[in-house]
Amino acid sequence: IGSTFTFTFSFEKFDQIQKYIESNKPVLNNKHILIVEPDIEVRLNIEDILYTYGSKPIICSTEKEAMRMVSGKRYNFSVILLDVSFSRDIVKKLKDINPEVIIIGLSSLEDNSTLYSHYVNIITKPINNLKLLDTIIRTIHKDDISSFELNSDIQNEEVKEPITVKIIVAEDNQYNIEMLSKMLANLGYKSVELARDGSEALEKIRKNSY
């Protein structure tokens, strides 16, 4: 027998962000994008985001799968999102098969411009929805960046929200705790506290704001 908690949050509507997303959705509409990422949570998260933007993401977890996907004739990939933990050789091999495809690296490192210069661009984990969209659009339209200029205040606001939100997780199952913690980290939420039961959660809520 567990406890059920209901929370109500009020969020400000970011009209400018929504307008930016809607105006640029056609750029990714119906485009096949290959996601090559060993972490299943990150892989599925990116897939969900790209579906929202109207693209057709295909996911895989290994270099062998990626080579098979790109070598086949079923999909014409416009972009490949490739985790940088894979060998550098895979980038060359994929480009040899499809010279026109855009390969963007997925990295957990903040300063990665010199380490991964063989990628067209880099997206830093945890994946931020707006940053993902913005990076792909800018990379596809590298000859016309100005028309897709993202207001820095909007981007900072989008990034800032997950960092400043405080979350409490009330759960006594260790597996669930690890899964929830990993999912929240992948989404960019850093301030997360754990409570082993309802009583501990209530005590924490009395002392802190979440």
ChimeraX attribute file (.defattr): number of C-alpha atoms within 10 A of each C-alpha:
attribute: neighborCount
match mode: 1-to-1
recipient: residues
	/A:1	3
	/A:2	7
	/A:3	9
	/A:4	7
	/A:5	8
	/A:6	4
	/A:7	5
	/A:8	4
	/A:9	5
	/A:10	5
	/A:11	6
	/A:12	5
	/A:13	8
	/A:14	11
	/A:15	10
	/A:16	12
	/A:17	17
	/A:18	11
	/A:19	10
	/A:20	18
	/A:21	15
	/A:22	11
	/A:23	11
	/A:24	15
	/A:25	17
	/A:26	13
	/A:27	16
	/A:28	21
	/A:29	15
	/A:30	14
	/A:31	18
	/A:32	19
	/A:33	24
	/A:34	24
	/A:35	24
	/A:36	23
	/A:37	24
	/A:38	17
	/A:39	11
	/A:40	12
	/A:41	15
	/A:42	20
	/A:43	19
	/A:44	15
	/A:45	16
	/A:46	21
	/A:47	19
	/A:48	13
	/A:49	18
	/A:50	23
	/A:51	14
	/A:52	13
	/A:53	19
	/A:54	16
	/A:55	19
	/A:56	18
	/A:57	22
	/A:58	18
	/A:59	21
	/A:60	18
	/A:61	16
	/A:62	14
	/A:63	20
	/A:64	10
	/A:65	13
	/A:66	21
	/A:67	14
	/A:68	11
	/A:69	19
	/A:70	20
	/A:71	14
	/A:72	10
	/A:73	9
	/A:74	8
	/A:75	15
	/A:76	16
	/A:77	20
	/A:78	16
	/A:79	21
	/A:80	24
	/A:81	24
	/A:82	27
	/A:83	24
	/A:84	21
	/A:85	12
	/A:86	15
	/A:87	10
	/A:88	12
	/A:89	9
	/A:90	16
	/A:91	19
	/A:92	13
	/A:93	13
	/A:94	22
	/A:95	14
	/A:96	11
	/A:97	13
	/A:98	15
	/A:99	10
	/A:100	12
	/A:101	18
	/A:102	20
	/A:103	23
	/A:104	24
	/A:105	23
	/A:106	24
	/A:107	19
	/A:108	15
	/A:109	13
	/A:110	10
	/A:111	11
	/A:112	15
	/A:113	12
	/A:114	7
	/A:115	10
	/A:116	17
	/A:117	11
	/A:118	14
	/A:119	18
	/A:120	12
	/A:121	19
	/A:122	27
	/A:123	22
	/A:124	16
	/A:125	18
	/A:126	18
	/A:127	20
	/A:128	20
	/A:129	18
	/A:130	18
	/A:131	17
	/A:132	17
	/A:133	19
	/A:134	18
	/A:135	15
	/A:136	22
	/A:137	18
	/A:138	18
	/A:139	18
	/A:140	17
	/A:141	14
	/A:142	11
	/A:143	9
	/A:144	11
	/A:145	13
	/A:146	10
	/A:147	9
	/A:148	15
	/A:149	12
	/A:150	17
	/A:151	11
	/A:152	9
	/A:153	9
	/A:154	16
	/A:155	15
	/A:156	11
	/A:157	12
	/A:158	17
	/A:159	16
	/A:160	13
	/A:161	12
	/A:162	18
	/A:163	14
	/A:164	11
	/A:165	14
	/A:166	14
	/A:167	16
	/A:168	16
	/A:169	16
	/A:170	20
	/A:171	18
	/A:172	14
	/A:173	10
	/A:174	10
	/A:175	10
	/A:176	11
	/A:177	17
	/A:178	10
	/A:179	12
	/A:180	15
	/A:181	18
	/A:182	15
	/A:183	16
	/A:184	16
	/A:185	17
	/A:186	17
	/A:187	19
	/A:188	19
	/A:189	20
	/A:190	16
	/A:191	15
	/A:192	16
	/A:193	14
	/A:194	16
	/A:195	17
	/A:196	14
	/A:197	15
	/A:198	17
	/A:199	12
	/A:200	13
	/A:201	18
	/A:202	14
	/A:203	11
	/A:204	16
	/A:205	12
	/A:206	10
	/A:207	8
	/A:208	10
	/A:209	10
	/A:210	15
